[in-house]
Structures are given as structure tokens and as C-alpha cells.
Amino acid sequence: MAEKIMIVEDDPTLRDIYTTRFSAEGYTVVSASDGEAALSTAVKEKPDLILLDIMMPKISGFDVLDILRATPETKDT
């Protein structure tokens, strides 16, 4: 079971809602507001699960996913 969840969402209201809900269920939650932040946070925090928005500023969710899959530290996330 996932213990640490990373939420990547550019809408602050949605990000807060997801964070609050998952935290209430006992998960550790880290978040990022755009694709660039998602990449650095994923490598640093090593989450068990990433919930990734597709349409984001800077780097799209699809591009973030491709990069995460190609990065040794995150390829199995």
C-alpha cells in the first residue's frame, strides 16, 4: 500500500482538497504545482504514488510522465 502520495496539480484549490483528503486517510502527502516542480520533488521525496495532472504550465503531465519513466530514481513509481 502506498504511504507517500505526491499530488501534481496546478489548481491550488484542487491541490488543497486532495491533500486534505489523503492526509485525513493517514497518507503522507507532498505536492507540486507544475511539471518542473514535480520532477524535482519526485526525485527528492521518492513517493509511492503520483497523481499527475495532464494540462499544466511549464511541462505537460505527459512529458513529466515520460521523464519520470526514464529517470532511474522514479522509473518504478
N, C-alpha and C positions, 0 to 999 in steps of 0.2 A: 504494500500500500504506500502511496506517495505521502511523504511527510512534509516536504517543502515544495510549494507551488509558486511559480513565477507567472504573474499576470502582465501581459504586454497589451496595453490599451491606451490610445491617445485621448480618449474622452475621460476627464477626471472624475466625473460623476459615476460612470460605469466602473472605472477602476476602483473607486472607493466602495461601491456596492459589493463587487466581487471580493475585495479584500476583507471587508467586514464579515461577509457570509462565510468564507473559508476559514477565517480566523476563529469565528464562533464555533466551527466544527472541529477546532483543535489543530489546524494546519498552520505551519509557519508560512507566511506569505511575503514574497518580495515582488516588487513591481518595477515596470519601466514604461515610459510614456512615448517612446518612439523606437524605431528599429536599431539605431546606433546604441542607445542605452541598453536595449535588450541584449545585444551581443556581448557587451562588456559585463553586464550583470550576470548573464548566464554562465560565462566562464568563471567569474569570481565566486558566485553563490552556489553553483552546481545544483540546480533544483532537480527534483524527481520528475516534475511535470511542468510543462509550459503551456499556458493558454495564450494563444497568439492571435491578435487582431490582424486582419489581412490588409486593410487600407489604412496606412499610417504615413506620417510625414517622414522625410529623410530616406528611409529604406522600407520598402513594402514588406508585408508579412511573408510573402512568397520568397523574396530574396533573403530575408532573415532565416527562413527555414532551410534554404539551400546552404547558406553559410554555416548554420548550426550543424547540419548533417556532415559537412566537410571538415569541421573542426574536431580534432581528436578529443578534447575535453567535453564536448557536448554531443558527439555523434550518437550516443546511446540513450540520450534523454528522450 
